[in-house]
Amino acid sequence: MKKLNLRSKKIEQEVLKNYKINSPSKLPLENKKYFKEYILKREKLFRDCLKLPKEVFKNKKILDFGSGTGEHDILYAQWGGKLDLVEINPISVNQTKKYFKIFKLDKKINKISNTSIFDYSSKQKYDIVISEGVLHHTNNPKLGFDKLIKNLKKDGFCILQLAFDYSHFQRSLHRYIINYLSINNSSSNVVKICNKLFSETINRALKFGGRSKKQIIYDFYTNPKHKGINLGDIFKWFKKNNVKYYSSYPSIEPEGLINGLHTNVANEFINSFPSMTVFQSINFLLASMNDEMYFKKIIKDSQKNAKMWSKFMKNSNLGDFENKKYNFKKYNLNKNLNDYLNNLEKILRNRNDLQIKSIKIFTQEFNKLNKVLLTKDINKIKLTINQFKLLFKGYNGVPSNYIVGYKTK
């Protein structure tokens, strides 16, 4: 198999140096309240979003590429998994060992390899292979995936957490701006600029992520490598390695897929036409607020629409049809169905208008940003960013994408 070139090795060492100063993965698991919430969130992620209930991990051999300080692996072990971990950072390896001793899960770890994912080699085959938040910090994520997947059994699952290029576009803009304004790329200079311009993003991550401010900055901004990965490329990786798309979160599947079992069902359709993920990728690019806030008006419209449909089905008897004579003229079937469909058309138009409006706002704000950047005046840039309604607001794109595949042969 192809080996890492000198440039890629250099980048790997620079990323390692950054993470030795401050690991991005360490979470306050010592806090019982936090740990309880953490368990519930991870169970929700796997069961409800990725369609992998924790029972899937029971008695399974699991390989984690870039296991960090081991927080995620604690749960895989508690769910019954038998683990092999690969982690280049010796500080993180030591923290993992401490955690597993505290939680009395030592026997669940078969081996921890303190090495690069690119140097790892094993003849072992695993039921589940995992890499969370690692490949996009390398210079050659495809090679990292190839190394990972060759260890997967037929019918086994591959679980990836990656930075999709659409999802991380706004955060990549952050890094571009910092680089553009920096006199040098020293950590102190980077920290100064990101605190000045992107405090909203940092504070939001601080509130919801369980990490310290320093961890966030060292992960988002001082990290020397952050490579947004295109979904089309991921599907090429999958195809080359006989991996079929299974699930994702947030979902990459466009709405409206209704194929029967005799033809391509949703995941097979996406495998055949990965370009169709663009409809969801647009949402990843523009993401700024919770779904409940974004769809606030449309939720009300949809509730009204649901009541109209229920009333129509009840009064028309078409929802519980019996073979007897009905007075359809009395109910005016034609008029009521047309009323319902007209209302449905209004909802669809409002939803599409909402997305188009977001695209226009995003475009206008991006153009304003580019114009003010020419001044290189950090105070003017900050004032412009503060006036934005969408760009660099809230979610600031999608911070984390998961995609799962299974090996077909």
SULNORLIN-V787295 format. One record per helix or strand of 3 or more residues. SS is the DSSP state (H for helix, E for strand). FROM is the first residue (numbers start at 1). TO is the last residue. Records with the same first field share a line. If there is no record, write none. Layout:
SS->FROM-TO + FROM-TO
This chain:
H->6-21 + 32-49 + 54-57 + 71-78 + 90-102 + 106-108 + 135-137 + 141-149 + 169-181 + 187-197 + 199-209 + 213-220 + 231-240 + 266-272 + 274-286 + 291-294 + 296-316 + 328-331 + 333-373 + 378-386
E->61-65 + 82-86 + 109-113 + 126-132 + 152-162 + 243-249 + 401-407
